[in-house]
Every structure is written in C-alpha cells, then in structure tokens.
C-alpha cells in the first residue's frame, strides 16, 4: 500500500491523485517565452519545457510533494493557463490554492506590463526587441532560497556549467517524484541540505567556497537564524545590504536575487557577464559596459530595467537557436 510521506514518494512510483487549476492572464501572454526566461538553458532539469508545449516542475507545497504541469489554452481571447497538480496524497482545496498562487508568482501573471509596452514603443533601442518577445512575463524562483543557491552556483562560471551543478544538487539531495517511470527532482529545500557535509556538495563539482556557502546558508535558514522573508518588506538598498551579509553573496548575487527571487523589476544586475554582453550587442559598443555605464544605459527603462534583462536573455537564446 502506498503511504503519503515524502520518504515514500522518494522511493516509490505511487498512484497519483490529480486536480486542475485554471489561471487567467491578461494579454499578451506566452507561456513558452516565460518558461524559457525562467529556465535559461535547455539542460535545466528542475524547470522543464516538456514536449515543446508545457512547463513542468516538482515542488513542495505545505509539506506535500507535487508535480505541476502548465499548459496554455490559446483558443479564447483571454489567455488561460491549465495547471495540473499531481500528488500521491489527497489534493486538498488548500493545496490547489497554494499551487495556483505559486504558479501565478513564478510566471509573473499578476504583473501589469502595459506601462512597459507603452515605454518601449517610444524607445528605439528596445522597441523591436519588446515587439519580438511580446507576451513574456518576468518570472521568479518559487523561493528566495532557491535564488540564492542559483546565484552561488553560477558565480564566476558559465551559465551552462552553473545549471549542470544545480541539476546535480537537485538529483543528489532533492525529493524524487516518479511519474510514468520517469524520476523527476525537486529543488532541495534548506532542510534537505542543512545536515549535508560540505564535502558531499563539493563532490558534485562545487568549489570549496561555494559548497561552504550553500551548506552555511541552508543551515541558517533551516534553524531560523536567517529569515529570507525579511527582504520582502525592504527597499532595494536595504535588501541588498541584508542579503550581502550572507556568506558567498556579493553585489551581483544580491541584485540577481532581487530580480529573480523578489520580483524587483527595477533591478538590472550590472555585474552579470551575460547581461553585459547583451547590452554591448544591443548598443553596438566597442567594449562591455562597466557597472556604472550599465546604470546609465538602462536608466531610460526605469522602473522596468529587469524586464528588459529578460528580453535580452530571450534574444540571446533565439540567436543560439533554442527558441
């Protein structure tokens, strides 16, 4: 008989309970572009774009391990997302509600981009870019903790390698969800990593400094000595100062988490090498722009600098043939 505990889900492919949640999005909206802005690379094993038409992810909601799949119904005038929730436990009304709220936040459904589109129409630099990717929404990680671990993994390495390291971390320490004989992995929670020896993280390819930072962060979030809900109520400056007190978090990591973890759309991570390259290409610059120059270049887009960041990412993915 199949039990409902997380430990059992890690081991067995149990019979699934299934429920559906419908979410509305104001037009324009494109699930494919938003999912790509979230996942960044084709090899991302946590945020999946499966079969070329639906977004999938395993998450933990109120202690229950669930598989989410999201498709877009384009038949009507108003974009509709169909969220399928699968679990080995009974799917309560509360779980359905929490799953729907999480998807809304992750896919930026509550963000009104009409003022941004109006701004872009009058801006020669980004107007064609925004028209090309109309419908993308600014995505967010489901938790600030995941944003911080992502930032640590991707420091001073290529994004491709960073994603590989994050996949390994999830496959080693994340909860497992068996679906149609396929094992899917959730991103590890602080509790999953708090008691993991630093050396076990290093074995995955992380440097000693990164392994120590991830283990230290996980321990302090799990025991409550670091509260990652606190930055929600802070200004950008205050949140950067707060996050920068965490081991391994510098200016780039803090700004990255502000945008991707906290949804601060007026943040453009100025130390991001990929973003620097994208701006160099956009403005036909001889050299990559420095941090202060990036502030100057992006100021006409305020308060939507971060939205342009995602458009530039998609443009690079398009140039490389992924979308």
Short mmCIF file of the C-alpha atoms (twelve columns), coordinates in Angstrom:
data_MODEL
# 
_entry.id   MODEL 
# 
loop_
_atom_site.group_PDB 
_atom_site.id 
_atom_site.type_symbol 
_atom_site.label_atom_id 
_atom_site.label_alt_id 
_atom_site.label_comp_id 
_atom_site.label_asym_id 
_atom_site.label_seq_id 
_atom_site.Cartn_x 
_atom_site.Cartn_y 
_atom_site.Cartn_z 
_atom_site.pdbx_PDB_model_num 
ATOM 1   C CA . UNK A 1   0.000   0.000  0.000   1 
ATOM 2   C CA . UNK A 2   1.279   3.472  -0.853  1 
ATOM 3   C CA . UNK A 3   1.916   5.805  2.077   1 
ATOM 4   C CA . UNK A 4   1.696   9.584  1.851   1 
ATOM 5   C CA . UNK A 5   5.027   10.577 3.395   1 
ATOM 6   C CA . UNK A 6   7.773   12.308 1.447   1 
ATOM 7   C CA . UNK A 7   10.153  9.445  2.162   1 
ATOM 8   C CA . UNK A 8   7.802   7.050  0.388   1 
ATOM 9   C CA . UNK A 9   7.444   9.349  -2.601  1 
ATOM 10  C CA . UNK A 10  11.237  9.344  -2.881  1 
ATOM 11  C CA . UNK A 11  11.193  5.556  -3.254  1 
ATOM 12  C CA . UNK A 12  8.019   4.546  -4.988  1 
ATOM 13  C CA . UNK A 13  6.022   5.468  -8.055  1 
ATOM 14  C CA . UNK A 14  2.647   5.559  -6.296  1 
ATOM 15  C CA . UNK A 15  -0.796  6.030  -7.808  1 
ATOM 16  C CA . UNK A 16  -1.488  9.682  -8.361  1 
ATOM 17  C CA . UNK A 17  -4.252  11.991 -7.271  1 
ATOM 18  C CA . UNK A 18  -4.838  14.686 -9.854  1 
ATOM 19  C CA . UNK A 19  -6.553  18.087 -9.863  1 
ATOM 20  C CA . UNK A 20  -6.742  21.034 -12.245 1 
ATOM 21  C CA . UNK A 21  -6.459  24.750 -11.577 1 
ATOM 22  C CA . UNK A 22  -7.337  27.379 -14.198 1 
ATOM 23  C CA . UNK A 23  -5.472  30.683 -14.145 1 
ATOM 24  C CA . UNK A 24  -6.244  33.744 -16.243 1 
ATOM 25  C CA . UNK A 25  -3.606  36.023 -17.712 1 
ATOM 26  C CA . UNK A 26  -4.100  39.417 -19.269 1 
ATOM 27  C CA . UNK A 27  -2.983  39.512 -22.909 1 
ATOM 28  C CA . UNK A 28  -0.441  39.351 -24.290 1 
ATOM 29  C CA . UNK A 29  0.961   36.257 -22.600 1 
ATOM 30  C CA . UNK A 30  3.206   33.475 -23.867 1 
ATOM 31  C CA . UNK A 31  3.941   30.525 -21.639 1 
ATOM 32  C CA . UNK A 32  6.809   29.296 -23.817 1 
ATOM 33  C CA . UNK A 33  8.775   32.546 -23.610 1 
ATOM 34  C CA . UNK A 34  8.125   32.946 -19.882 1 
ATOM 35  C CA . UNK A 35  9.219   29.364 -19.191 1 
ATOM 36  C CA . UNK A 36  12.439  29.911 -21.155 1 
ATOM 37  C CA . UNK A 37  13.169  33.124 -19.254 1 
ATOM 38  C CA . UNK A 38  12.775  31.104 -16.059 1 
ATOM 39  C CA . UNK A 39  14.784  28.030 -17.041 1 
ATOM 40  C CA . UNK A 40  17.545  29.849 -19.032 1 
ATOM 41  C CA . UNK A 41  19.057  26.707 -20.519 1 
ATOM 42  C CA . UNK A 42  17.719  23.619 -22.281 1 
ATOM 43  C CA . UNK A 43  19.526  21.274 -19.879 1 
ATOM 44  C CA . UNK A 44  17.731  22.660 -16.796 1 
ATOM 45  C CA . UNK A 45  16.277  19.519 -15.153 1 
ATOM 46  C CA . UNK A 46  14.229  21.326 -12.481 1 
ATOM 47  C CA . UNK A 47  12.347  23.838 -14.641 1 
ATOM 48  C CA . UNK A 48  11.331  21.805 -17.676 1 
ATOM 49  C CA . UNK A 49  9.786   22.680 -21.014 1 
ATOM 50  C CA . UNK A 50  8.466   19.252 -21.962 1 
ATOM 51  C CA . UNK A 51  7.391   18.105 -25.419 1 
ATOM 52  C CA . UNK A 52  7.629   21.678 -26.654 1 
ATOM 53  C CA . UNK A 53  4.295   22.737 -25.174 1 
ATOM 54  C CA . UNK A 54  4.123   22.554 -21.379 1 
ATOM 55  C CA . UNK A 55  6.064   23.739 -18.374 1 
ATOM 56  C CA . UNK A 56  6.756   21.194 -15.644 1 
ATOM 57  C CA . UNK A 57  8.245   21.279 -12.169 1 
ATOM 58  C CA . UNK A 58  8.226   19.284 -8.934  1 
ATOM 59  C CA . UNK A 59  7.639   21.406 -5.832  1 
ATOM 60  C CA . UNK A 60  6.873   21.017 -2.154  1 
ATOM 61  C CA . UNK A 61  3.637   22.714 -1.079  1 
ATOM 62  C CA . UNK A 62  2.826   22.697 2.645   1 
ATOM 63  C CA . UNK A 63  4.930   19.581 3.089   1 
ATOM 64  C CA . UNK A 64  3.384   17.711 0.162   1 
ATOM 65  C CA . UNK A 65  5.472   16.791 -2.866  1 
ATOM 66  C CA . UNK A 66  3.572   17.614 -6.049  1 
ATOM 67  C CA . UNK A 67  4.206   17.651 -9.769  1 
ATOM 68  C CA . UNK A 68  2.948   20.710 -11.629 1 
ATOM 69  C CA . UNK A 69  2.393   20.855 -15.349 1 
ATOM 70  C CA . UNK A 70  1.218   24.056 -17.003 1 
ATOM 71  C CA . UNK A 71  -0.213  24.420 -20.497 1 
ATOM 72  C CA . UNK A 72  -1.629  27.461 -22.231 1 
ATOM 73  C CA . UNK A 73  -5.058  27.417 -23.807 1 
ATOM 74  C CA . UNK A 74  -4.910  29.856 -26.704 1 
ATOM 75  C CA . UNK A 75  -8.423  29.259 -28.005 1 
ATOM 76  C CA . UNK A 76  -10.011 32.278 -26.321 1 
ATOM 77  C CA . UNK A 77  -9.289  35.987 -26.330 1 
ATOM 78  C CA . UNK A 78  -8.093  35.857 -22.710 1 
ATOM 79  C CA . UNK A 79  -5.048  33.608 -22.205 1 
ATOM 80  C CA . UNK A 80  -5.822  30.726 -19.852 1 
ATOM 81  C CA . UNK A 81  -3.308  28.502 -18.124 1 
ATOM 82  C CA . UNK A 82  -4.285  24.965 -17.208 1 
ATOM 83  C CA . UNK A 83  -2.306  23.847 -14.156 1 
ATOM 84  C CA . UNK A 84  -2.410  20.125 -13.444 1 
ATOM 85  C CA . UNK A 85  -1.470  19.165 -9.891  1 
ATOM 86  C CA . UNK A 86  -0.411  15.550 -9.246  1 
ATOM 87  C CA . UNK A 87  0.360   14.063 -5.854  1 
ATOM 88  C CA . UNK A 88  0.439   10.727 -4.060  1 
ATOM 89  C CA . UNK A 89  -1.580  12.338 -1.280  1 
ATOM 90  C CA . UNK A 90  -5.117  13.666 -1.354  1 
ATOM 91  C CA . UNK A 91  -5.159  17.049 -3.073  1 
ATOM 92  C CA . UNK A 92  -6.936  19.403 -0.708  1 
ATOM 93  C CA . UNK A 93  -8.564  22.696 -1.630  1 
ATOM 94  C CA . UNK A 94  -5.754  24.435 0.242   1 
ATOM 95  C CA . UNK A 95  -3.092  22.615 -1.792  1 
ATOM 96  C CA . UNK A 96  -4.844  23.547 -5.048  1 
ATOM 97  C CA . UNK A 97  -4.990  27.184 -3.943  1 
ATOM 98  C CA . UNK A 98  -1.347  27.288 -2.862  1 
ATOM 99  C CA . UNK A 99  -0.204  25.630 -6.098  1 
ATOM 100 C CA . UNK A 100 -2.151  28.180 -8.124  1 
ATOM 101 C CA . UNK A 101 -0.687  31.100 -6.172  1 
ATOM 102 C CA . UNK A 102 2.818   29.721 -6.633  1 
ATOM 103 C CA . UNK A 103 2.398   29.372 -10.391 1 
ATOM 104 C CA . UNK A 104 0.986   32.910 -10.599 1 
ATOM 105 C CA . UNK A 105 4.062   34.262 -8.829  1 
ATOM 106 C CA . UNK A 106 6.595   32.147 -10.736 1 
ATOM 107 C CA . UNK A 107 5.153   33.058 -14.136 1 
ATOM 108 C CA . UNK A 108 4.525   36.729 -13.373 1 
ATOM 109 C CA . UNK A 109 0.789   36.550 -14.071 1 
ATOM 110 C CA . UNK A 110 -0.023  39.437 -11.731 1 
ATOM 111 C CA . UNK A 111 2.453   41.813 -13.365 1 
ATOM 112 C CA . UNK A 112 0.857   44.534 -15.482 1 
ATOM 113 C CA . UNK A 113 3.259   45.239 -18.348 1 
ATOM 114 C CA . UNK A 114 1.093   47.698 -20.253 1 
ATOM 115 C CA . UNK A 115 3.083   50.713 -18.945 1 
ATOM 116 C CA . UNK A 116 6.270   48.930 -20.019 1 
ATOM 117 C CA . UNK A 117 4.912   48.295 -23.518 1 
ATOM 118 C CA . UNK A 118 3.989   51.970 -23.779 1 
ATOM 119 C CA . UNK A 119 7.513   52.961 -22.704 1 
ATOM 120 C CA . UNK A 120 9.097   50.533 -25.174 1 
ATOM 121 C CA . UNK A 121 7.111   51.849 -28.136 1 
ATOM 122 C CA . UNK A 122 8.879   55.195 -27.723 1 
ATOM 123 C CA . UNK A 123 12.347  53.704 -27.213 1 
ATOM 124 C CA . UNK A 124 14.302  52.946 -30.378 1 
ATOM 125 C CA . UNK A 125 16.813  50.674 -28.606 1 
ATOM 126 C CA . UNK A 126 14.345  48.167 -27.154 1 
ATOM 127 C CA . UNK A 127 11.180  48.709 -29.210 1 
ATOM 128 C CA . UNK A 128 11.903  45.950 -31.773 1 
ATOM 129 C CA . UNK A 129 13.118  43.612 -29.010 1 
ATOM 130 C CA . UNK A 130 9.943   44.016 -26.984 1 
ATOM 131 C CA . UNK A 131 7.755   43.559 -30.050 1 
ATOM 132 C CA . UNK A 132 9.605   40.332 -30.927 1 
ATOM 133 C CA . UNK A 133 9.021   38.813 -27.460 1 
ATOM 134 C CA . UNK A 134 5.608   40.274 -26.662 1 
ATOM 135 C CA . UNK A 135 3.929   38.086 -24.083 1 
ATOM 136 C CA . UNK A 136 6.892   37.157 -21.914 1 
ATOM 137 C CA . UNK A 137 6.332   37.883 -18.228 1 
ATOM 138 C CA . UNK A 138 9.110   38.390 -15.661 1 
ATOM 139 C CA . UNK A 139 9.465   35.034 -13.880 1 
ATOM 140 C CA . UNK A 140 10.549  34.392 -10.305 1 
ATOM 141 C CA . UNK A 141 12.063  31.486 -8.448  1 
ATOM 142 C CA . UNK A 142 9.490   29.897 -6.128  1 
ATOM 143 C CA . UNK A 143 11.635  30.805 -3.101  1 
ATOM 144 C CA . UNK A 144 14.369  33.298 -2.287  1 
ATOM 145 C CA . UNK A 145 16.467  30.390 -1.006  1 
ATOM 146 C CA . UNK A 146 16.497  28.845 -4.480  1 
ATOM 147 C CA . UNK A 147 17.512  32.172 -5.965  1 
ATOM 148 C CA . UNK A 148 20.429  32.450 -3.561  1 
ATOM 149 C CA . UNK A 149 21.669  28.919 -4.272  1 
ATOM 150 C CA . UNK A 150 21.354  29.590 -8.013  1 
ATOM 151 C CA . UNK A 151 23.423  32.736 -7.651  1 
ATOM 152 C CA . UNK A 152 26.132  30.919 -5.686  1 
ATOM 153 C CA . UNK A 153 26.284  28.078 -8.230  1 
ATOM 154 C CA . UNK A 154 26.598  30.451 -11.189 1 
ATOM 155 C CA . UNK A 155 29.255  32.775 -9.771  1 
ATOM 156 C CA . UNK A 156 32.385  33.047 -11.930 1 
ATOM 157 C CA . UNK A 157 31.409  30.116 -14.185 1 
ATOM 158 C CA . UNK A 158 29.403  29.894 -17.376 1 
ATOM 159 C CA . UNK A 159 25.639  29.642 -17.022 1 
ATOM 160 C CA . UNK A 160 25.796  26.251 -18.726 1 
ATOM 161 C CA . UNK A 161 28.092  24.884 -16.021 1 
ATOM 162 C CA . UNK A 162 26.049  26.553 -13.291 1 
ATOM 163 C CA . UNK A 163 22.897  24.770 -14.489 1 
ATOM 164 C CA . UNK A 164 24.758  21.448 -14.572 1 
ATOM 165 C CA . UNK A 165 25.847  21.953 -10.953 1 
ATOM 166 C CA . UNK A 166 22.292  22.839 -9.903  1 
ATOM 167 C CA . UNK A 167 20.950  19.740 -11.658 1 
ATOM 168 C CA . UNK A 168 23.441  17.585 -9.763  1 
ATOM 169 C CA . UNK A 169 22.469  19.218 -6.479  1 
ATOM 170 C CA . UNK A 170 18.782  18.501 -7.111  1 
ATOM 171 C CA . UNK A 171 19.375  14.948 -8.277  1 
ATOM 172 C CA . UNK A 172 21.501  14.136 -5.231  1 
ATOM 173 C CA . UNK A 173 19.562  15.908 -2.492  1 
ATOM 174 C CA . UNK A 174 16.135  16.940 -3.838  1 
ATOM 175 C CA . UNK A 175 12.977  14.915 -3.257  1 
ATOM 176 C CA . UNK A 176 12.177  12.453 -6.045  1 
ATOM 177 C CA . UNK A 177 8.832   12.217 -7.794  1 
ATOM 178 C CA . UNK A 178 8.230   9.180  -10.002 1 
ATOM 179 C CA . UNK A 179 5.917   9.899  -12.924 1 
ATOM 180 C CA . UNK A 180 5.307   7.393  -15.693 1 
ATOM 181 C CA . UNK A 181 8.506   5.524  -14.784 1 
ATOM 182 C CA . UNK A 182 10.490  8.754  -15.010 1 
ATOM 183 C CA . UNK A 183 12.192  10.156 -11.902 1 
ATOM 184 C CA . UNK A 184 11.773  13.929 -11.538 1 
ATOM 185 C CA . UNK A 185 13.535  16.033 -8.938  1 
ATOM 186 C CA . UNK A 186 12.501  18.936 -6.752  1 
ATOM 187 C CA . UNK A 187 14.983  21.656 -5.929  1 
ATOM 188 C CA . UNK A 188 16.439  20.883 -2.472  1 
ATOM 189 C CA . UNK A 189 14.948  22.714 0.481   1 
ATOM 190 C CA . UNK A 190 17.065  24.212 3.287   1 
ATOM 191 C CA . UNK A 191 16.180  21.186 5.425   1 
ATOM 192 C CA . UNK A 192 17.405  18.853 2.664   1 
ATOM 193 C CA . UNK A 193 20.836  20.491 2.676   1 
ATOM 194 C CA . UNK A 194 21.282  21.654 6.281   1 
ATOM 195 C CA . UNK A 195 22.939  18.478 7.511   1 
ATOM 196 C CA . UNK A 196 24.750  17.556 4.300   1 
ATOM 197 C CA . UNK A 197 28.535  17.513 4.771   1 
ATOM 198 C CA . UNK A 198 30.340  20.212 2.835   1 
ATOM 199 C CA . UNK A 199 32.445  17.538 1.156   1 
ATOM 200 C CA . UNK A 200 29.332  15.882 -0.288  1 
ATOM 201 C CA . UNK A 201 28.433  19.135 -2.042  1 
ATOM 202 C CA . UNK A 202 31.998  19.522 -3.295  1 
ATOM 203 C CA . UNK A 203 31.799  16.061 -4.869  1 
ATOM 204 C CA . UNK A 204 29.229  17.466 -7.304  1 
ATOM 205 C CA . UNK A 205 31.776  19.896 -8.757  1 
ATOM 206 C CA . UNK A 206 31.280  22.928 -6.498  1 
ATOM 207 C CA . UNK A 207 34.337  24.758 -5.251  1 
ATOM 208 C CA . UNK A 208 35.102  24.614 -1.538  1 
ATOM 209 C CA . UNK A 209 33.930  28.206 -1.100  1 
ATOM 210 C CA . UNK A 210 30.623  27.571 -2.891  1 
ATOM 211 C CA . UNK A 211 29.989  24.305 -1.046  1 
ATOM 212 C CA . UNK A 212 30.604  26.043 2.271   1 
ATOM 213 C CA . UNK A 213 28.316  28.940 1.302   1 
ATOM 214 C CA . UNK A 214 25.458  26.605 0.300   1 
ATOM 215 C CA . UNK A 215 25.809  24.489 3.436   1 
ATOM 216 C CA . UNK A 216 26.051  27.567 5.662   1 
ATOM 217 C CA . UNK A 217 23.022  29.209 4.053   1 
ATOM 218 C CA . UNK A 218 20.937  26.039 4.313   1 
ATOM 219 C CA . UNK A 219 21.805  25.540 7.973   1 
ATOM 220 C CA . UNK A 220 20.948  29.089 8.975   1 
ATOM 221 C CA . UNK A 221 17.693  29.192 7.009   1 
ATOM 222 C CA . UNK A 222 16.649  25.820 8.432   1 
ATOM 223 C CA . UNK A 223 17.348  26.841 12.032  1 
ATOM 224 C CA . UNK A 224 15.699  30.249 11.568  1 
ATOM 225 C CA . UNK A 225 18.776  32.399 12.171  1 
ATOM 226 C CA . UNK A 226 18.442  33.757 8.611   1 
ATOM 227 C CA . UNK A 227 14.942  34.909 7.683   1 
ATOM 228 C CA . UNK A 228 14.513  35.093 3.910   1 
ATOM 229 C CA . UNK A 229 11.053  36.658 4.151   1 
ATOM 230 C CA . UNK A 230 12.545  39.815 5.693   1 
ATOM 231 C CA . UNK A 231 13.756  41.334 2.387   1 
ATOM 232 C CA . UNK A 232 10.187  41.340 1.050   1 
ATOM 233 C CA . UNK A 233 9.430   44.455 3.079   1 
ATOM 234 C CA . UNK A 234 12.733  46.206 2.473   1 
ATOM 235 C CA . UNK A 235 13.823  48.762 -0.085  1 
ATOM 236 C CA . UNK A 236 16.225  47.555 -2.762  1 
ATOM 237 C CA . UNK A 237 19.168  49.127 -0.950  1 
ATOM 238 C CA . UNK A 238 18.167  47.556 2.369   1 
ATOM 239 C CA . UNK A 239 17.565  44.159 0.785   1 
ATOM 240 C CA . UNK A 240 20.981  44.192 -0.920  1 
ATOM 241 C CA . UNK A 241 22.658  45.055 2.386   1 
ATOM 242 C CA . UNK A 242 20.736  42.283 4.168   1 
ATOM 243 C CA . UNK A 243 21.478  39.625 1.551   1 
ATOM 244 C CA . UNK A 244 25.126  40.665 1.301   1 
ATOM 245 C CA . UNK A 245 25.644  39.633 4.933   1 
ATOM 246 C CA . UNK A 246 25.105  36.015 3.861   1 
ATOM 247 C CA . UNK A 247 28.275  34.042 3.180   1 
ATOM 248 C CA . UNK A 248 29.097  33.985 -0.527  1 
ATOM 249 C CA . UNK A 249 26.647  36.728 -1.538  1 
ATOM 250 C CA . UNK A 250 28.081  39.837 -3.188  1 
ATOM 251 C CA . UNK A 251 26.599  42.635 -5.257  1 
ATOM 252 C CA . UNK A 252 25.836  40.524 -8.343  1 
ATOM 253 C CA . UNK A 253 24.216  37.742 -6.328  1 
ATOM 254 C CA . UNK A 254 22.132  40.170 -4.286  1 
ATOM 255 C CA . UNK A 255 20.868  42.017 -7.382  1 
ATOM 256 C CA . UNK A 256 20.208  38.709 -9.139  1 
ATOM 257 C CA . UNK A 257 18.054  37.598 -6.198  1 
ATOM 258 C CA . UNK A 258 16.294  40.963 -6.084  1 
ATOM 259 C CA . UNK A 259 15.158  40.451 -9.671  1 
ATOM 260 C CA . UNK A 260 14.632  36.687 -9.887  1 
ATOM 261 C CA . UNK A 261 13.704  35.955 -6.272  1 
ATOM 262 C CA . UNK A 262 11.885  39.080 -5.103  1 
ATOM 263 C CA . UNK A 263 10.482  40.343 -8.394  1 
ATOM 264 C CA . UNK A 264 12.074  43.804 -8.208  1 
ATOM 265 C CA . UNK A 265 11.654  44.748 -11.862 1 
ATOM 266 C CA . UNK A 266 13.648  47.954 -11.497 1 
ATOM 267 C CA . UNK A 267 16.807  45.883 -10.924 1 
ATOM 268 C CA . UNK A 268 19.276  45.119 -13.712 1 
ATOM 269 C CA . UNK A 269 22.182  43.013 -12.347 1 
ATOM 270 C CA . UNK A 270 25.026  45.179 -13.573 1 
ATOM 271 C CA . UNK A 271 27.797  42.685 -12.825 1 
ATOM 272 C CA . UNK A 272 26.133  39.950 -14.882 1 
ATOM 273 C CA . UNK A 273 28.591  38.964 -17.638 1 
ATOM 274 C CA . UNK A 274 25.856  37.674 -19.927 1 
ATOM 275 C CA . UNK A 275 23.840  40.858 -19.478 1 
ATOM 276 C CA . UNK A 276 26.929  42.959 -20.180 1 
ATOM 277 C CA . UNK A 277 27.473  41.058 -23.421 1 
ATOM 278 C CA . UNK A 278 23.812  41.504 -24.349 1 
ATOM 279 C CA . UNK A 279 23.953  45.259 -23.774 1 
ATOM 280 C CA . UNK A 280 27.184  45.521 -25.728 1 
ATOM 281 C CA . UNK A 281 25.432  43.855 -28.650 1 
ATOM 282 C CA . UNK A 282 22.252  45.925 -28.279 1 
ATOM 283 C CA . UNK A 283 24.062  49.269 -28.276 1 
ATOM 284 C CA . UNK A 284 26.883  48.222 -30.651 1 
ATOM 285 C CA . UNK A 285 29.536  49.105 -28.083 1 
ATOM 286 C CA . UNK A 286 33.238  48.509 -28.643 1 
ATOM 287 C CA . UNK A 287 33.664  47.072 -25.138 1 
ATOM 288 C CA . UNK A 288 31.486  45.511 -22.469 1 
ATOM 289 C CA . UNK A 289 29.916  48.282 -20.367 1 
ATOM 290 C CA . UNK A 290 31.068  48.652 -16.761 1 
ATOM 291 C CA . UNK A 291 28.623  48.717 -13.843 1 
ATOM 292 C CA . UNK A 292 28.121  52.499 -13.738 1 
ATOM 293 C CA . UNK A 293 27.791  52.644 -17.519 1 
ATOM 294 C CA . UNK A 294 25.074  49.972 -17.355 1 
ATOM 295 C CA . UNK A 295 23.196  52.082 -14.837 1 
ATOM 296 C CA . UNK A 296 23.330  54.948 -17.324 1 
ATOM 297 C CA . UNK A 297 22.277  52.814 -20.301 1 
ATOM 298 C CA . UNK A 298 19.315  51.225 -18.512 1 
ATOM 299 C CA . UNK A 299 18.000  54.319 -16.714 1 
ATOM 300 C CA . UNK A 300 15.620  55.283 -19.579 1 
ATOM 301 C CA . UNK A 301 13.794  51.980 -18.971 1 
ATOM 302 C CA . UNK A 302 13.085  52.686 -15.295 1 
ATOM 303 C CA . UNK A 303 11.237  51.116 -13.487 1 
ATOM 304 C CA . UNK A 304 11.389  48.135 -15.887 1 
ATOM 305 C CA . UNK A 305 15.125  47.569 -16.237 1 
ATOM 306 C CA . UNK A 306 14.716  43.968 -15.116 1 
ATOM 307 C CA . UNK A 307 12.026  43.297 -17.703 1 
ATOM 308 C CA . UNK A 308 14.489  44.290 -20.424 1 
ATOM 309 C CA . UNK A 309 17.039  41.945 -18.806 1 
ATOM 310 C CA . UNK A 310 14.681  39.029 -19.542 1 
ATOM 311 C CA . UNK A 311 14.067  40.226 -23.104 1 
ATOM 312 C CA . UNK A 312 17.807  40.361 -23.731 1 
ATOM 313 C CA . UNK A 313 18.171  36.838 -22.348 1 
ATOM 314 C CA . UNK A 314 15.496  35.580 -24.730 1 
ATOM 315 C CA . UNK A 315 17.148  37.357 -27.637 1 
ATOM 316 C CA . UNK A 316 20.399  35.521 -26.901 1 
ATOM 317 C CA . UNK A 317 18.515  32.206 -26.661 1 
ATOM 318 C CA . UNK A 318 16.865  32.952 -30.016 1 
ATOM 319 C CA . UNK A 319 20.214  33.762 -31.602 1 
ATOM 320 C CA . UNK A 320 21.551  30.426 -30.350 1 
ATOM 321 C CA . UNK A 321 18.591  28.535 -31.835 1 
ATOM 322 C CA . UNK A 322 16.835  27.479 -28.626 1 
ATOM 323 C CA . UNK A 323 13.596  29.416 -29.186 1 
# 
